[in-house]
Amino acid sequence: MLPGMRVTLRQLSLITLGYAGGALSTGWIAPASARGGATGPYTLLDQLARVLVLVENEYVDPTQRSKLVEGAIGGMVAALDPHSSYMNSTDYQLFRSDTEGQFGGIGVEVDLRGDAAIVIAPIEGSPAERAGIRSGDKIVAVDGVDMRGKSSDTLLLKLRGAPGTRVTLTLLREGRAGSLDVKLERAIIHVKSVEAQVLAERVGYLRIKQFQAGTLQEVLAAAAKLRQQAQGEPRGLILDLRNNPGGLVDEAVGVADELLGSGLIYSTRHRGKVVGQAHARPGGSLRSLPLMVLVNEYSASASELLAGALQDNGRGLLLGAPTFGKGSVQSIIDLPGGAGLKLTTLRYYTPSGRAIQAQGLTPDVLVAAAAEAPPRERDIDGHLPAEGPAPSPPRQRVPSAGTAPSQDDPTLGVPREVPRDPRTAQDTALKEAFVRLVTRQP
């Protein structure tokens, strides 16, 4: 090609399209004007504009500029780290409803396995429970639209909606020939993040599934329930943070405040500088109970923050498996048009200054799993690098009677039903925590 020669995009495609060694190739040599050149703060923005115009004018099918620009924004933010993301108005609405713990829907927990959406359980008091939907039912269609092979976001969008609107589920049920159509009316669904019960020997069990708006109030109500059922102060408390993916940091700090009588909860750093600290205040309602804390490979983010605070303050033993290792904080920013930005803005550290990011917490008592552990933060492409020394090894090891949690298991290795006497259970970590509380082992 002669210097200064101009060709159209269509001419260029004809020139560069070749056939080499039985394979189609589309390599091309850029004109001199496209190679090198000056760079400046706006060069890449100019490049973005050029590409946008080329795609709009030359792409094989007509395109929507809004879709292209949103894709560019999403790609820019996603290039930062795995936890920063741009959310369009639809995705942002779903995100907010999840963190607020309530939404308009039918009230089912589902697990996507293969190309099927399997009902784990209907939520108590929900339209799904009233309509007779059962655990194990397979959702194959919603309002006549086949859901097999669809993403979880697509399924959520079809199931959720304004209270009072109707939706029809097509189900496959074991032992029944053919499909079953169930008509439901959506309602406001309240998702509980806390479960509590009194076990044998007056030991309290408190599980926090995630930290959402209202979790602290649920914990306080659960503590009152435990005292009522135990007819006084429980003998001790097992705090189960296994499979807890995190959530709202303020709620986790509130729970830590109730469990600690004093001390630092965590500190945050922005670009290497300490920018914030949270301290426990005197008078926590759960500060005097002997405590065991259960964690595993799926304990992440805010749940690691809470577990690290309890461990560093000597408040209770951590039992289980090394945690996921997400030690970053995402700020949620409202954008025009109903969109939202989830942007990593801080790293957080335990009271002793340990960095959780890409390292996680090592439990005091390691419950050795029989199978290979699942991926953690450090295994995700683009993760923020770890800082500081490697975690110390566990003080003790206990062999597991079961297997490591599997991503194919919707409970991730944590049984949904907690036996009243954990000494009879296959849940090794729960059994170990219970025995240590009852026998006062350190």
N, C-alpha and C positions, 0 to 999 in steps of 0.2 A: 504494500500500500504506500503510495507516494506521500511525502510530508504535506500536511495541509489538505489532503483529500478528504472530502466529506461524504459519508454514506448514511443512509437511513437505517433505522433499526431492522427493517425487513431485509434490506440489502445485506446488512451485516450477518443476519441469521443465515442467509443463503450462502454467504462466503465461508462462514465458520463451520457449518454443518458438514461433517465429513464421515467417511467410513473407513475404519482402520482395523485390520486384522479381524474382521467379522464383528466388530463392536462399533456402535454409534458413538461419535465423540463430538463435543461441542466446545473444545478449547479455542481460544482466540487471542490475538495479540492486540493490545490496546493501541489506538493512535497515539502519536507523540504528545498531543495535547492532554491526554488522560493520564499520562505517566508522570510521577513526581509532582512538581509544582509547589507553590507556596502553601504553607499551613498557618492557621491562625485559630483563634477561639471560636470562630463561626464556620470554619471549613466543614466540619462534620454536619452542622445544621444545614449548610448548603447542599451537602451530599444527600442528606435525608430528603430535602425538598426535591432534588433531581430524581431520586429513586421513586418518590411518591408520584411525580408527574409521569415518569416512564411507565409505572405499573398501571396508573389510571388510563393512560392512552394506548398502551400496547399489550396489556395482559389479554389472554385468550378469551376471557369472558368479562363483561362489565363488572366493575368493583364499586364498593361503597367506601367513600373517603373516611367516614367515621370508623368503620371496621379496620381499615388500614392504620389509621392513626392510633386507635386504641391498642392494636397489636404492637405497634412500635413502642408505645409507652409501657405496655406490659413486658415486652422483651427487655427494655432498658432497666426496669426495676428488678426483673427476675435475674439479670446478670450480676446483681450485687451479692446475694446470698440466697439460700433456699427458703428463707422465712420472710423475705420482703416480697410484696406482691401488689400489683395494681388490680383493683376490683371494679368492674363495671357496676351499674346501679343494681342489677339483678343479683350478682354475686355478693355485693356489699350488704344487701338486705338479708340474704341468707346468713352471712357471717354475723351480723348484729343479732339476729334472732337466736343464733346458737349461743352467743355469749350472754344474752339476756335471760336464757333459760325458759323462754316461752315463745310460742309461735302458733299460727293457725294451721291446723293439720288434722290427721286422723289418729296419731298417737301410737306408732309402732317403732320398735327398734329392728332394723334390718341389717343383714350382712350380705355383701355381694360375693358370691362364690361362683367362679366360672362365668357363665352367662345368666345366672339366676339370682334374684333377690329373695333371700330367705328370711322369714320373720323370726327374729330371736325371741321376742316377747311383745305383747301389747302392753302399753303403759296403763297402769291402774286407773280406772275411772274414765278412760278415753273412749271416743267413738269406736275405735277398733275393738276394744274389749267388749263393749256393749253389743257389737255386731257379731261377736263370736269368732273373731279371727284368732287363730291358734299359733303357738310356737311350731315352727317347721313348715308352715304354709309357704308356698312359693308364689311370689307376685310376678305374673307373666305379662300382664297388660294393665294399663290405667286409662280409663275412658276410651277403651278400644285401641289404644296405641301400644304396640308391642314393646315391652321393656327389656326383653332378653338381649343381653350384650350391651345395654346402655350404661353410661357412667352414673356414678352415685349422685352427682349434681343434677343430671337430667331427671333421675327418679325423684329426688327431693323437690324439684320444681313442680313436678306433676302431682305429688302427694300434698304439698303445702298449698295453702290458699286462704282466702278470707273466711272467717267464721260464718257459718250458715250456708256456704256453698256446698254443692253436692259433688261426689266423685264415686266412680264405680271401679272396683278392683276385680280383676280376673285372677283367680287363684288355682293352683294345683295342690291338692291335699292328699297325703299318703292314705291309702286305703279307700279312696273314692275314685270311681271311674269318671273320666272327663273333667272339664274345668268347672269352676264355681264362680259365679258373679255375685259380689257383695256390694250393696249400695250404702254409702255412708254420708253423713253430714259433718263437714269440718267444724272444729271448735278450737278455742284457745287451749293449747296443750302446755301444761307446766311440767317441766322435766326436773326431777329432784337430783341434786348433786351429792346428797349425803344419805347414807344408810347407817342405822345403829341398832344394836341389840345387846342384851346382857347374856353372856355365856355362862357356862358352869363356873362354880367357885366365885360368883359375883364379879367376874371380869367383864369390863365394858369393851365393846368392839365398835369402832367408828371408821367407816370407809368414806373417803371423799373421792368421787369419780372424776370431777374436774372442778376448776374454780370459775364460777360464773356469778353474775349479779345475784346476790342473796345467799351465797354459800356460807358466809360467816353467820348469818341469822339462822340458817339451817343447822349449823354446828351447835349453836347455843341452845336451840330447841331440842336437838338430839341429846345434848348433855343433861338437860332437865329430864328428858325421858329416861335416860340411863339411871339417873339417881332415883327416879320414881320406881322403876322396875327392880332396882337393886335394894330398895327400901333403905336408902342412905348412900353414902359415898362408895362407889365401886372399889373393888380391891386393887384395880389397876386398869390401864387403858391400852388397847391395841389400836394404833392408828394405821389404817391400811391405805397407802398411797400407790399401790400397784396399779398399773395401766392408766394412771392419771396423766394426761398429756399436758397439763398446765392450765392456762387460761388467764384470768385477771389477777395481776400481781397484787393489787390492793386487797383482794379477798384473801389471798394466801398470807399476806402480812397480818391481816386481822386475826386469822386463825393462830398464827405464830404468837401474836400478842396474848391470846387467851391461854396458850400453853406455857409461856415463859413469864417469869416474874420480873425479869430485868434482862439487860444485855442487848447487844447488837443483833439485828436480824439479818441484814445484808447491807452491802454498799454497791454503788453503781459507778461506772467510769465511762467517760466519753472521750475518745481519742487519747486514752492513757491517763486522763486526769479524773480524780474522784469528784463526782458532782452531786452525790446524794447518799444519805444513810437513813436507815430505819431502825429505831430502837423500840424494844418492848417496854411497856409501861407497867408499873406495879399493879397488882390486883387481878391478874388473869384468872378466870374462873376455873381453869383446868390445870393450873400450875403445880398443884400439890400431888396429882395422881402419878404413881409409878407408870412409866411409859415405855412401850415398844413400838417401833415404827417399821412397817413393811414397805419395801421398795423393790422394783424389778427393772428389767430392760426397757419397759415402756413408761416408767416414771420420768417425766420430762418437765423442763422449764419451771413454772411456778411451783410444782410439786417438789422439784429438786431444791429450789430456794428454801422452801419450808423444811425439808428434810435436812439440808445443810445447816440451817440455823439451829435445829434441835440437836444435831450431832455435835457441832462446835461448842455449843453452850453446855454440853454434858447433860442435856435434859433427858435423853433416852437412847437406847441402842437402836441402830439401824440393822435390820435383818433382811436378807434376800439376795438380790443380784445387783451388780454395778448398774447405775442408772444410765439414761439415754445420753446425757451430755449436752443439753441445749442451755447454754448460759448467756443468752442474749435476750434483750427486751425489745419488743416491737411497739412503736407508737402508732395509734390509729388516727388517721387524719381524714376529715371530711373534705371532699372535693366537689366542685360545682356539678350540677346535673345528677346528683345522687350517687356518684361514684365515691370510692374510698381508697386510701393508700395505707398499706401496712408496711412500715419502714423500720428496719433495725436501727436503733439510735443509741443503745447502751449495752454494755456487758455488766453482768452482776457477779458479785463475789460473796462467799460465805463470810461469817464474822471473823474467821482467822485469816482471811485474805486469799483463800483458795479460789482458783478460777474453775468454774464448772464447764465452760465451753469446750466441747470436743474431748472432754475427759470424764465428766460425770462424777458421781460420788461412789466411793467404795464402801459397802456396808461393813459395820463392825463384825458381823457374823455372816459369812458368805454361805448361802445355801447352794451348794454345787449342783448344777443342773446336769442331766445325763446327756443332753443333746447340744448341738452347736448353737451358740447364742445368735439372735437376730441382728441385723444391721443397726448401728447407732449413728449419732450425729457425725462422728468422725468418718463414717463410710459414705456420707452424702457428698456428691460432687458440688464444689463451690462453697463448702462450709467455711465459717470463720475459723482461723487457726487457733490451736490451743495456746495457752500462756502458762508460764510458771512450771514448777516441778511436777513430775508425774505423781498420781495419787499413791498414797501409802498402801501396802497390802492389808487385807483384812486381818483382824486379830484372831479370829477363829473360823473354822470351816466345818460345815455340817453336810454330810451327803444327802442328796435328795432321793426320796422314794419314788418320785414321779419323773416327768420329762420336762424339758425346757418349753416355754410357751411357743406356740407356732402361730404364724400369721393366718393360717387356714382355720384356726380355732377362734370363734367370735369372742370367747371369754379370755383369750390370750393366757391361758394357764391358770386363771384365778376363778375358782368355782363360783357360780352365781348364788348358790345356797351355802350358807355358813352353818356348820353343825354346832349344836349347842355345846358339845364337848369336843374341842378340836383335837384332843388326844386320840380320837377314833378316826380322824380324817387323813386323806392322802396328801393334803396341803402341808408340806413339810415346814415351810416358813411360818405359817400360822400356828402349827403345832409347837414349834420351837419357841415362838414368842409367848404362847400361852403357858407352856411349862415353866419358862423362866420367870414369868410374873407370879405364878402360883408358888414356886419354890424359892422365889427371891434370889435367883441366880444372877450374877452381874453379867 
